[in-house]
Amino acid sequence: MHTKTYYGSMLMLIGILITFTANSANAQTKQKNAPKIKDKASLIKADNKVYNVAEVEQKPSFIGGDAAVFKYLADSIKYPAMARENGIEGTVYVEFIITKDNSVTEANVKRGIGGGCNEEALRIVNAMPKWIPAKQKNKPVKVKYTLPVKFKLQ
């Protein structure tokens, strides 16, 4: 009887060790496969990253496409009087961010032509309707975009 109890206890102890070892291995595997996040600040920073257009899998788009954005610009621009009087023509390059919620923010002139055209280009870009946001790994992301706004006297 004593031998059976001893072997029974040993088998139970081996079963406990096997279970403990298996659970420990599963925990280590889960820990290896888990994304490495140092802290909440890193997670927030990663979530708020602003991508360049070339970096994203799906580029942002104006509803209606490129033709619609240029039609919007043509219909909305009020040629500045100072630029008209001084014969100023050219292209103002406006850089802005298209956010995850489709809005345009942080517009600024990267290269301007003066005569009030820079301010007019900013006014038009800041008043733009919402865009379809860029996507990375099938999730909307912020993206930096540069738009040429052409001023041509007729």
C-alpha positions as CSV (number, residue, x, y, z in Angstrom):
1,M,0.0,0.0,0.0
2,H,2.8,2.3,0.9
3,T,4.4,1.9,-2.6
4,K,1.2,2.7,-4.4
5,T,0.7,5.9,-2.4
6,Y,4.3,6.9,-3.1
7,Y,3.9,6.3,-6.9
8,G,0.6,8.0,-6.8
9,S,2.1,11.0,-5.2
10,M,5.0,11.0,-7.6
11,L,2.6,10.9,-10.6
12,M,0.6,13.7,-9.2
13,L,3.8,15.8,-8.6
14,I,5.0,15.0,-12.2
15,G,1.5,16.1,-13.5
16,I,1.7,19.4,-11.6
17,L,5.3,20.0,-12.9
18,I,4.2,19.3,-16.5
19,T,1.2,21.6,-16.2
20,F,3.4,24.3,-14.7
21,T,6.0,23.9,-17.4
22,A,3.4,24.0,-20.2
23,N,1.7,27.1,-18.7
24,S,5.1,28.8,-18.3
25,A,6.0,28.1,-21.9
26,N,2.7,29.4,-23.1
27,A,3.2,32.6,-21.1
28,Q,6.7,33.0,-22.6
29,T,5.3,32.5,-26.1
30,K,2.6,35.0,-25.6
31,Q,5.1,37.5,-24.2
32,K,7.4,37.0,-27.2
33,N,4.6,37.6,-29.6
34,A,3.1,40.6,-27.8
35,P,3.8,44.0,-29.3
36,K,6.6,45.8,-27.5
37,I,5.2,49.0,-26.1
38,K,7.5,50.8,-23.6
39,D,4.8,52.9,-22.1
40,K,1.5,54.8,-22.8
41,A,3.4,57.8,-24.1
42,S,5.0,55.6,-26.8
43,L,1.6,54.2,-27.8
44,I,0.0,57.7,-28.0
45,K,3.1,59.0,-30.0
46,A,2.8,56.1,-32.5
47,D,-0.9,56.7,-32.8
48,N,-0.4,60.4,-33.6
49,K,2.4,59.9,-36.1
50,V,2.1,62.1,-39.2
51,Y,3.1,60.1,-42.3
52,N,4.4,61.5,-45.6
53,V,2.2,60.6,-48.6
54,A,4.8,58.2,-50.0
55,E,4.8,56.2,-46.7
56,V,1.2,55.2,-46.6
57,E,-0.5,52.2,-48.2
58,Q,-3.6,54.1,-49.2
59,K,-3.2,57.8,-50.1
60,P,-5.7,60.4,-49.0
61,S,-8.1,61.6,-51.6
62,F,-10.4,64.5,-52.2
63,I,-14.0,63.4,-52.6
64,G,-14.4,63.3,-56.4
65,G,-10.7,62.9,-57.1
66,D,-8.0,65.3,-58.4
67,A,-10.4,66.9,-60.9
68,A,-12.8,67.8,-58.1
69,V,-10.0,69.4,-56.0
70,F,-8.8,71.5,-58.9
71,K,-12.4,72.5,-59.7
72,Y,-12.9,73.5,-56.0
73,L,-9.8,75.6,-56.2
74,A,-10.8,77.3,-59.5
75,D,-14.3,78.0,-58.2
76,S,-13.1,79.3,-54.8
77,I,-10.1,81.5,-55.5
78,K,-10.6,85.2,-55.5
79,Y,-7.6,86.6,-57.3
80,P,-6.0,89.2,-55.0
81,A,-6.3,92.8,-56.2
82,M,-2.6,93.5,-55.5
83,A,-1.5,90.5,-57.5
84,R,-3.8,91.4,-60.4
85,E,-2.5,95.0,-60.4
86,N,1.1,93.9,-60.4
87,G,0.7,91.0,-62.9
88,I,1.7,88.4,-60.3
89,E,1.1,84.8,-61.5
90,G,2.5,81.5,-60.4
91,T,2.0,78.6,-58.1
92,V,1.7,78.7,-54.3
93,Y,2.6,75.4,-52.6
94,V,0.6,74.8,-49.5
95,E,1.4,72.0,-47.1
96,F,-1.2,70.7,-44.7
97,I,-2.2,67.6,-42.6
98,I,-5.2,65.5,-43.4
99,T,-6.3,64.0,-40.1
100,K,-7.8,60.7,-39.3
101,D,-11.2,62.3,-39.2
102,N,-10.8,63.7,-42.7
103,S,-10.2,67.4,-41.8
104,V,-7.5,69.7,-43.0
105,T,-5.2,71.2,-40.4
106,E,-1.9,73.0,-39.9
107,A,-1.9,74.6,-43.4
108,N,1.2,76.6,-44.2
109,V,2.8,78.0,-47.3
110,K,6.0,76.1,-48.4
111,R,6.7,78.3,-51.4
112,G,4.7,81.4,-52.2
113,I,4.6,84.2,-54.8
114,G,3.4,87.2,-52.8
115,G,0.9,89.8,-53.8
116,G,-1.8,88.4,-51.5
117,C,-1.7,85.0,-53.3
118,N,-0.2,83.2,-50.3
119,E,-2.9,84.3,-48.0
120,E,-5.6,83.4,-50.5
121,A,-4.2,79.9,-51.0
122,L,-4.2,79.4,-47.3
123,R,-7.8,80.7,-47.0
124,I,-8.9,78.3,-49.7
125,V,-7.1,75.2,-48.2
126,N,-8.3,75.9,-44.7
127,A,-11.9,76.1,-46.0
128,M,-11.7,72.8,-47.9
129,P,-14.3,70.1,-47.5
130,K,-13.3,66.9,-45.7
131,W,-11.0,64.4,-47.5
132,I,-11.0,60.6,-47.5
133,P,-8.1,59.9,-45.0
134,A,-5.0,58.0,-45.8
135,K,-4.7,54.4,-44.4
136,Q,-1.9,52.4,-43.0
137,K,-2.6,48.7,-42.1
138,N,-6.2,49.5,-42.9
139,K,-6.5,52.2,-40.2
140,P,-6.9,55.9,-40.9
141,V,-3.7,57.9,-40.2
142,K,-2.6,61.5,-40.3
143,V,-0.7,62.4,-43.5
144,K,1.2,65.5,-44.7
145,Y,0.1,66.6,-48.1
146,T,1.3,69.4,-50.4
147,L,-1.1,71.0,-52.8
148,P,-0.1,73.4,-55.7
149,V,-2.5,76.3,-56.0
150,K,-2.1,78.1,-59.4
151,F,-2.8,81.7,-60.0
152,K,-3.1,82.7,-63.6
153,L,-4.3,86.0,-65.0
154,Q,-6.7,85.9,-67.9
